[in-house]
Amino acid sequence: GAKESLKAAGAGKIEILVYAANCPSTIRERLKSAAVANKIGIEQFDGNSAELGTMCGKPFAVSVLAF
């Protein structure tokens, strides 16, 4: 989720953040700030969180992924 992704970004454990198109703007802004501060990539998934969850093989909505 968003909390875990932000924590991982701050710890320098990831290379890219991916968020769903319907991710709340407050979370999206925090992700963008973390990406800039930690020099990691950030991309928007064109589908919604339910579609992102399906793409990941999860039976639930996923608003943010960290790789």
C-alpha positions, 0 to 999 in steps of 0.5 A, a space after each residue: 500500500 501507500 504507507 509501505 511504499 512511502 516508507 520503502 522510498 524513504 529508505 532507498 529500497 526501491 527504484 520506481 513507484 507506480 500509482 493507479 489513476 484513481 489514487 487520491 491526490 493527497 497520496 499522489 502528492 506525497 508519492 511525488 515528493 518522495 520520488 523527487 527527494 529520493 531520486 526514484 522514478 514514478 509512473 501513473 498506471 492508466 487503469 484504476 486501483 482494481 485493475 492494478 490489483 488484477 494486473 498484480 495477481 491480487 484479489 483486491 485493489 492496489 493503489 500504489 506499487 513499489 519496485 
